[in-house]
Amino acid sequence: LDEFQIAPGQLVPNAWRMIISCMSIWLYACDGVMITLNEFLYLYRLKALTHYGYFELLPWDRKFRVVRGFPFSFHD
């Protein structure tokens, strides 16, 4: 988050789920090696929401999403 200069509370809940899920999948698939920021950003991009300065993570290409099936997590 420091790289993007945003606070942890500015990420929508699903963004946190996405980060933790990718970390878990990567650890399992790569024999305990943690995903790097560059690897994560190859899969997902940070997008500002129009709601109150929040941010979400979107896949660069929807058909290559690593984690699927999260319900919409931002409610006013």
C-alpha positions in Angstrom: 0.0 0.0 0.0 2.9 2.3 0.6 3.8 1.9 -3.1 0.4 3.5 -4.0 0.3 5.9 -1.0 -3.0 4.8 0.3 -4.1 3.8 3.7 -5.3 0.2 4.5 -8.8 1.4 5.2 -9.1 2.8 1.7 -9.3 -0.7 0.2 -12.7 -2.3 -0.1 -13.1 -5.6 1.8 -12.9 -7.7 -1.3 -9.5 -6.2 -2.2 -8.2 -7.5 1.1 -9.7 -10.9 0.4 -8.1 -10.8 -3.1 -4.6 -10.0 -1.6 -4.8 -12.7 1.0 -6.2 -15.3 -1.5 -3.4 -14.6 -4.0 -0.8 -14.8 -1.3 -2.1 -18.2 -0.1 -2.4 -19.6 -3.6 1.1 -18.4 -4.5 2.6 -19.9 -1.4 1.0 -23.2 -2.1 1.8 -23.2 -5.8 5.4 -22.0 -5.5 6.7 -24.1 -2.6 6.5 -21.4 0.1 7.8 -18.5 -2.0 5.8 -15.3 -1.4 4.2 -13.4 -4.4 6.0 -10.2 -5.2 4.4 -6.8 -5.8 5.4 -7.0 -9.5 3.8 -10.4 -9.9 0.6 -9.3 -8.1 0.4 -6.2 -10.3 0.8 -8.4 -13.4 -2.5 -10.0 -12.4 -4.4 -7.1 -10.8 -4.6 -3.3 -11.0 -5.7 -0.8 -8.4 -8.7 1.3 -9.5 -10.2 4.3 -7.6 -13.9 4.1 -6.8 -16.1 7.1 -7.0 -17.2 6.5 -3.4 -15.4 8.4 -0.7 -11.8 7.7 -1.8 -11.9 3.9 -1.8 -10.0 1.6 -4.1 -10.6 -1.8 -5.5 -8.5 -4.4 -7.3 -9.5 -5.4 -10.8 -7.9 -8.1 -13.0 -6.3 -6.8 -16.2 -8.2 -9.4 -18.1 -11.4 -10.8 -16.5 -11.0 -14.2 -18.1 -7.7 -14.7 -16.2 -8.9 -13.9 -12.7 -7.0 -15.9 -10.1 -9.8 -15.7 -7.4 -13.5 -15.7 -8.4 -16.9 -15.5 -6.8 -16.6 -12.7 -4.3 -19.9 -10.8 -3.7 -19.9 -7.0 -4.1 -18.4 -5.8 -0.8 -18.9 -2.0 -0.8 -22.2 -0.8 0.6 -23.0 2.8 1.5 
